[in-house]
Amino acid sequence: MKPQALILLAYGSNRDYDVAEALTLAGAEPRVISHNELRENKKRLADYQMLVLPGGFSYADALGAGKLFALDLNSYFNEELRAFVEAGKPVVGVCNGFQALVKADILPAVESANQATLTFNERGRFECRWVTLKPVSQTCLWTRGLENLIECPIAHGEGNFQINDAALAARLQSQNQIALTYVRADGSPADGEYPVNPNGSTLDIAGICNPQGNVLGLMPHPENHIRFYQHPQWTRGVKRGSGLPLFENGVKYASQL
């Protein structure tokens, strides 16, 4: 049977059907549901094998990206969500979804988690451009075994992942929690250079996972490059960097639960 994937919406989320298409192509059966509908219809997170917090402008980004979405998660689904994570089921938060996972203390899921945050882009402006990502974690089930670079767009004003504790940064590295990094087109490190690293994130971090490896949060949008013609250079014959393998990893893992 195909794994059932819940795409949980907050007000303002707008990449829900993009993720649904990616999950469908990857072999899952996605269902898009708002958090209010989930509460009113008494649905349970445990009924699903995957959970996706999609990107978009949750709550219009007006009060800090992801904060109100995180408040909803902790207020209405705290025990269910943490049980879902502890059961080892795949969870991915993209853009605002990543921000919500961090603000809800689901990521990075280490003792000093309050010393990691997503804040305003280093240049103080909204960034909308294509970036290149390198999958680097073999702990993260979403990136495990991926060898090819991923090319996809970003669209955010608060994607700057900052760590205030050097010990925490070292811990994320030693525990293979840095799942994706911004790199140059040839795969070499960005070394913090703009616009290769578009927001100034520490260690060129584009995405992180929890120590267990089943929860991934990332700022870029791999769901917006799952077909070759979505690449900006496809008319020149460029067919590379699809984000689909990342979702295929998640679906493959969920199908074994």
PETA-V188457 format. One record per residue. RES is the residue in one letter. PHI is phi in radians with two decimals (* if undefined). OMEGA is omega in radians with two decimals (NA if undefined). D_LAST is the distance of its C-alpha to the last C-alpha in whole Angstrom. Layout:
# PETA-V188457
res->{RES:RES}
phi->{PHI:PHI}
omega->{OMEGA:OMEGA}
d_last->{D_LAST:D_LAST}
This chain:
# PETA-V188457
res->{M:K:P:Q:A:L:I:L:L:A:Y:G:S:N:R:D:Y:D:V:A:E:A:L:T:L:A:G:A:E:P:R:V:I:S:H:N:E:L:R:E:N:K:K:R:L:A:D:Y:Q:M:L:V:L:P:G:G:F:S:Y:A:D:A:L:G:A:G:K:L:F:A:L:D:L:N:S:Y:F:N:E:E:L:R:A:F:V:E:A:G:K:P:V:V:G:V:C:N:G:F:Q:A:L:V:K:A:D:I:L:P:A:V:E:S:A:N:Q:A:T:L:T:F:N:E:R:G:R:F:E:C:R:W:V:T:L:K:P:V:S:Q:T:C:L:W:T:R:G:L:E:N:L:I:E:C:P:I:A:H:G:E:G:N:F:Q:I:N:D:A:A:L:A:A:R:L:Q:S:Q:N:Q:I:A:L:T:Y:V:R:A:D:G:S:P:A:D:G:E:Y:P:V:N:P:N:G:S:T:L:D:I:A:G:I:C:N:P:Q:G:N:V:L:G:L:M:P:H:P:E:N:H:I:R:F:Y:Q:H:P:Q:W:T:R:G:V:K:R:G:S:G:L:P:L:F:E:N:G:V:K:Y:A:S:Q:L}
phi->{*:-1.26:-1.16:-1.53:-1.99:-1.64:-1.82:-1.65:-1.67:-1.95:-1.03:1.71:-1.05:-2.40:-1.93:-1.11:-1.36:-1.15:-1.16:-1.04:-1.14:-1.09:-1.18:-1.10:-1.10:-1.41:1.90:-1.77:-1.98:-1.46:-2.37:-1.63:-2.42:-1.34:-1.14:-1.18:-1.13:-1.07:-1.23:-1.18:-1.58:1.00:-1.26:-2.04:-1.05:-1.10:-1.32:-1.97:-1.75:-2.43:-2.34:-2.19:-1.84:-1.36:-1.50:2.38:-1.95:-1.04:0.92:1.10:1.03:-1.28:-2.03:1.73:-1.02:1.45:-1.15:-1.26:-1.07:-1.12:-1.08:-1.07:-1.04:-1.29:-1.38:-1.91:-2.27:-0.96:-1.17:-1.11:-1.13:-1.21:-1.17:-1.05:-1.14:-1.14:-1.30:1.48:-1.32:-1.18:-2.31:-2.40:-2.08:-1.93:1.00:-0.99:-1.11:-1.11:-1.05:-1.14:-1.12:-1.24:-1.17:-1.56:1.12:-1.44:-2.20:-1.42:1.11:-2.23:-1.00:-1.75:-1.04:-1.22:-1.72:-2.13:-2.70:-1.92:-2.31:-1.04:-0.94:-0.96:-1.55:1.21:-2.56:-1.17:-1.99:-2.32:-2.86:-1.56:-2.30:-1.99:-2.05:-2.00:-1.23:-2.17:-1.76:-1.65:-1.36:-1.25:-1.14:-1.30:-1.92:-1.03:1.45:-1.39:-1.89:-1.49:-1.18:-1.96:-1.98:-2.80:-1.49:-2.05:-2.79:-2.75:-1.91:-2.29:-2.07:-1.47:-1.44:-2.10:-2.13:-1.55:-2.18:-1.07:-1.16:-1.17:-1.02:-1.14:-1.20:-1.07:-1.22:-1.17:-1.63:0.99:-1.55:-1.43:-1.52:-2.46:-2.22:-1.34:-2.38:-1.34:-1.03:-1.59:1.60:-1.32:-1.05:-1.30:0.93:1.32:-1.32:-1.48:-1.67:-1.01:-1.68:-1.37:-2.21:1.53:-1.01:-0.97:1.00:1.03:-1.24:-1.85:-2.81:-2.30:-2.20:-1.41:-1.02:-1.26:1.60:-1.64:-1.92:-2.09:-2.19:-2.57:-1.44:-1.18:-2.01:-1.14:-1.19:-1.71:-2.48:-2.09:-2.24:-1.04:-1.35:-1.46:-1.24:-1.10:-1.98:-1.16:-1.22:-1.71:1.54:-1.36:-2.36:-2.69:1.31:-1.08:-1.55:-1.06:-0.97:-1.08:-1.25:-1.09:-1.06:-1.10:-1.19:-1.04:-1.15:-1.11:-1.20:-1.66:-1.35}
omega->{3.09:3.10:3.12:-3.10:3.09:3.04:-2.99:-3.06:2.88:3.08:3.09:3.10:-3.07:3.10:-3.05:-3.10:3.00:3.11:3.13:3.12:3.13:-3.13:3.10:3.12:-3.12:3.06:3.12:3.02:-3.08:3.02:-3.12:-3.10:3.05:-3.12:3.09:3.11:3.13:3.12:-3.04:-3.11:3.08:3.05:-3.13:3.05:-3.09:3.13:-3.08:3.12:3.14:3.08:3.12:2.98:-3.00:3.11:-3.10:-3.14:-3.10:-3.10:3.06:-3.11:-2.97:-3.04:-3.11:-3.02:3.04:-3.04:-3.11:3.06:3.11:3.10:3.07:-3.12:-3.09:-3.10:-2.99:-3.01:-3.00:-3.09:3.14:-3.10:-3.12:3.06:3.10:-3.14:-3.10:3.10:3.10:-3.13:-3.11:3.08:3.05:3.06:-3.09:3.07:3.11:3.10:3.06:3.14:3.13:3.14:3.11:-3.12:3.13:3.14:3.00:3.06:-0.01:3.04:3.00:-2.99:-3.10:-3.06:-3.12:3.10:3.04:-3.11:2.99:-3.06:-3.06:3.08:-3.05:-3.12:3.01:-3.13:3.09:3.14:3.09:-3.06:3.06:-3.14:3.07:-3.10:3.05:3.03:-3.04:-3.07:3.02:3.03:-3.10:-3.10:-3.13:-3.08:-3.08:3.09:3.13:-3.10:-3.08:3.05:3.10:3.07:-3.09:-3.11:2.89:3.07:-3.09:3.06:-3.12:-3.12:-3.06:-3.11:-3.08:3.11:-3.07:-3.07:-3.13:3.14:3.11:3.10:3.12:-3.14:3.11:3.11:-3.08:-3.13:3.11:3.13:3.04:-2.99:-3.07:3.07:3.03:3.13:3.05:-3.07:3.14:3.12:3.13:-3.05:3.10:-3.12:3.08:-3.06:3.06:0.05:3.11:2.91:-2.92:-3.02:3.12:-3.09:3.06:3.10:-3.14:-3.06:3.04:-3.14:3.11:3.06:3.04:-3.12:3.14:3.07:-3.11:-3.14:3.13:2.99:3.14:3.13:-3.13:-3.05:3.11:3.11:3.12:2.95:3.13:3.06:-3.00:-3.07:3.04:3.12:-3.10:-3.13:-3.08:3.13:3.08:3.07:-3.14:3.11:-3.10:2.96:-3.13:3.06:-3.07:-3.13:3.11:3.12:3.09:3.08:-3.13:-3.13:3.12:3.13:-3.12:-3.11:-3.14:-3.12:NA}
d_last->{11:11:9:11:13:15:18:20:24:27:31:32:28:29:26:24:24:25:21:20:22:20:17:18:19:16:14:13:15:16:18:21:22:25:24:27:26:22:25:27:25:23:20:17:15:12:12:11:7:10:14:17:20:22:26:29:32:30:33:36:35:38:37:35:32:29:31:31:27:27:29:27:24:25:27:25:22:22:20:17:17:17:15:12:13:13:10:9:8:10:13:16:20:23:26:27:23:24:27:25:23:25:28:25:25:21:22:23:22:25:28:30:28:31:33:31:31:31:35:38:38:40:43:43:42:39:38:37:36:34:33:31:28:27:24:24:21:19:17:16:13:15:18:17:19:21:25:26:28:27:30:29:31:31:33:34:36:34:32:34:31:34:33:36:36:36:34:31:32:32:29:27:28:27:24:23:22:24:22:25:28:31:33:36:36:36:34:36:36:37:38:39:41:41:40:37:36:37:36:37:34:34:33:33:29:28:24:23:19:19:19:15:15:12:15:18:21:24:27:27:26:24:23:27:27:25:28:31:33:32:33:37:38:37:40:41:39:36:33:31:28:26:23:21:19:18:16:15:13:11:10:9:7:5:6:4:0}
